[in-house]
Amino acid sequence: MFGRAHVHLLFALLLVTPSAFADTELHIQQAALVQPFGDQAGSKADTLIFTLQHSSNWAYGSNFFFVDTIRTRYNTDFYAEWYPSLSSAKAFDWQFSGWIKDLRLVAGINAGADSNVMKYLPGVQISWDMPGFTFFNTMLTGYLDDNQGLASGGAPREGDSWMLDIAWRYPISTSSQKFSIEGHAEFIQGRSTELANVRKKDWVLAQIQLRWDLGHALWNTPNQLFVGTEYQIWRNKLGTSLNEDVAQILVVWRF
């Protein structure tokens, strides 16, 4: 497994070449979500989430990141993930056949504001050639902790673990309407914390979106304005014993 020095080196390599393709979206989501921590732990709170999401290609790989602004009646928080990658097909001219389209080296970062959380996720991603899918990717990474811990006023320091993630987009078209089913599902292994006898549980999170292309339906302007729902299934939310099954209202503007 990579160490933190290898992650920093890969970040430097990935930032050298400018983007050749970019796709950016603003998401608005609303639902009553389970609150896993604090005085409200176990209760639900109306939650409004604004997400800026970006994906792009560059000469030797790709970039993906999102930044969430999460608002409840209790507070406003920020959370972000970034996954730059180095493509073996683009960088080294590796040729694949059959089900595999590409193999990528990934160096991810996850960061939370209120919790003062920082995680590094070095690993590999496989891009699969799946009929009908715009993309279908699997990613296996480390989940390396760089929290400052309770002494800094944030979440407890944790042991290192690993993550498996699957992401996809599947477009559906009828004679007059356009839809898509897209999202991701992840497994993150449980891990120890700096608190005696307190351990984060394994968790499984699936976020599945059903989108309707409203811009195409109303104004014949496809791939810009979408409405729909995101169904979230979370077992052991954020490593606690709490589970969540909830449908969220979803509006997406792509630009």
N, C-alpha and C positions, 0 to 999 in steps of 0.2 A: 504493500500500500504506500502511496505517496506520502511524504511528509509535508509540512507547511512550506518549507523552502521550495519544494517542487511546484506547489500550487502558485506561489508568487512568481516563479520563473515562467510558468505557462501563461499566467495573466499578462506578463510583459510581452510575450511573443504574440498573443492574440490581439493586442492593441496596436500592433505595428501597421496593419493594412486597413484602409477605410472600407466601409460597407459598400457592397455593390447592389444590394436589394434590401428594402426595409418595408415592414408592415407594422403599423402601430394602431392600437385600439384603446378606447376609453370605455370601461365597464362601470355600470351602476347596478348594485344588487341590494336587495332589502329582504330581511326576514327576522324572525325571533330566534336568536342563536343561543346555545348553551354557553354559560360563562364558567370556565373551568377553574378559575383562581379567585382569590380575594374574598371579601365579605359576601359576594354574590355567588360564590361557587355552587354549582348545581342548579341555579336558577336560569331563566331565559330572559334576554333583553332584546328589545327591538334594535337591530343593527343595520346601519347604512354603510356600505362599502363602496368606495371609489377606487378603481384599479386602472393604472396606466400600464399597458402591456405592450411589449415590443419584441419583434423577431426580425432578424436580418441575416443575409449572407455576406461573406467577404471572400477574398481571393482564396483563403486556405481553410475556411470553416464557416461557423455560424455563431450568432449571438441570440440569446433569449433572456429577457428579464421582465419582472413586473414589480410595481410598487403599489401597496395597498394603503389607503387611508380608511381607518375603521372607526366609526363613530357610534357610541351608545350614549345613554343618558348619564353614564358614569364618567366616561372620559373619551378622548380621541387618541388613537394609537397609530403607529406606522410600522409596516412590515415590508421587506423586500427580498427578492431572490434574483440571482443573476447566474446564468450558465453559458459562458463562452466556450466554444469547442474548436478543436483542430481536426479537420477532416483528412483521413488517410487517403481518400480518393483524390482530393484536391491537392494536398500537400506533397504526397508521395506517389501519386498516380497509380495507386493500388486499384486493381480491377476486380469486381465482384460479379458473381452470377447466381442465378436462382433467387432465393428469398431475400438475400441481403443486398442492400443498395450501397451502404456506407458504414464504416466503423470510425467513430470519433473519440478523441481524447477530450475529456470535459474537466473544467475546474470551476466548481460552483461556490457561491457565497450565499448564505441565508443570514438576515440580520433583522432584529426586532428592536424598536426604540424603547418602549416602557420597560421591557424585560431586560434590556441591555444584553441581548443574546447575539452571539456571532458564531456561525458554523462554517467550516470549509468542507466542500464536497468534491474531492478529486475522484475521477473514475472514467468509465467508458460508456459510450452510447452506441447502440446499433439502430440504424435506419432500415426498416424492412420494406420490401416491395410487396405490398398487400393490395390485391385488386380492389378498386373502387375508393380506396383511401387517399386523401390528399397527402397525409403522412401518418406513419405508425412507427413510433420510436420506443425502445426500451433503454433504460439507463440504470447502471449499477455503480454506486459511488460509496466512498467512505462518508462518515458523518462525524467530522472532527470538531471537538468543542474548543472554543476560544473565549468562553464567557469570563467576565471578570468576577462573577460570583456575588454572594451575599454582601461581601465587604464593600462592594461598589454600589449597593442599593438595587442590584438587579436580581435575575433568577440565579438559582444555585449553579455552581460549576457542575459539569457532568462528565462522565466517561465518554470515550469515543465508541461509535457503533457504525452501522451501515444502512444504506437506503436502496430500495428497488423501486423504480418509477416507470409507468407506462403512459404514453401520451398519444392521442390520435385526433384526426378529423375525418369525418365521413360525410360528404355532401349528398343530398337527395334532391332531385328535381322532378317536378311534374310538368304538365304542359304549360302551366302558367305560374307556378310557385317554386321557390327555392328554399330548402331547409338544410340544416347540417346537425349532426350529432358529434360532439367533440368534448374533449376534457382530458382528465388524467386520473390515475390511481397510483397510490404509493404505499409501500410498507417501510416503516422505520423500526429498526431493532431497539428493544429496551436497553437501558443503561443505568449505571449507578449515578448518584449525585453526591455532593459534598455533605449532605445531611445524613446522619447516621440512620441506617435502616429505612431510608427512603430511596426508592428506585423508580425511574420512569418505565412505564410498561411499553411493550411493543404496541405500535398503533398502525391501523389501516385507514387510509383516507381516500375516498373516491368523490370526485366532483365532475358530474356529467351534465353537459349543457345541451339543450334542444333549442336551436335558433331558427327563427323565421326571418327571411330577408324582406323586411318591411319596405325598404327603399325600392327594391325591385317590384314589389306588388303594387305600390301606390304611384310611383313616379318613374318606373322603368330605369332606375339608377341602382344597379346591383352592387353588392359587396361593400356597402357603406353603412347602412343603418339596419340593425337587427333587434328583434325583441324575442323573448322566450323565457325559459326557466333554467336554473341550475339546481340539480338535486345533489345534496351533499350527504354522504354516508361516512360517518367517522366513528370508528371503534377505538375506545381508549383515547379520547380527544386530548391531544398534547401530552400523552403519557399518563393521564389520570385514569380513573375507573369510569368516567362518564362517556356515554355514547350519544350519538346525534344522528337523526334522520330528518332532513328538512328540505323543502322546496323553496328556492329564493326567486323573487322577481328579477329578471335580467334585461338590461338594455345595453346595447353595444354600438358604439360609433367607431368605425374604422376609417383611418385617414393616413 
